[in-house]
Amino acid sequence: MATMEKGIVIDKNNSDSLEEKVYSFINTFSEFLPVENDRNRLSFDLLKSIRGEGDSVFTTIKKNKLHIEKISLEDLAHKVENGLKEIK
């Protein structure tokens, strides 16, 4: 029987954690990303990118096939990338 690795545990009670900052930041884009699951999936993948395990912001947004409204993919990626620089 194979064992599985533990997943990332997000501590929502620690408002200073990197995870909480990224999830909160991405939730500010609810106007452009109306589907909550899209925002959560994007936040998770962006955390991997920040930790050096994932792709660039543009690639991450593109590969997630998000439901984007009122903004282009490129503009959204630019806004997210600039915001993440402030979080790090």
Secondary structure, DSSP 8 states (H G I E B T S, - for coil): -----------TT-TTSHHHHHHHHHHTTTTT---HHHHHHHHHHHHHHHTTSS--HHHHHHHTT----SS-HHHHHHHHHHHHHHH-
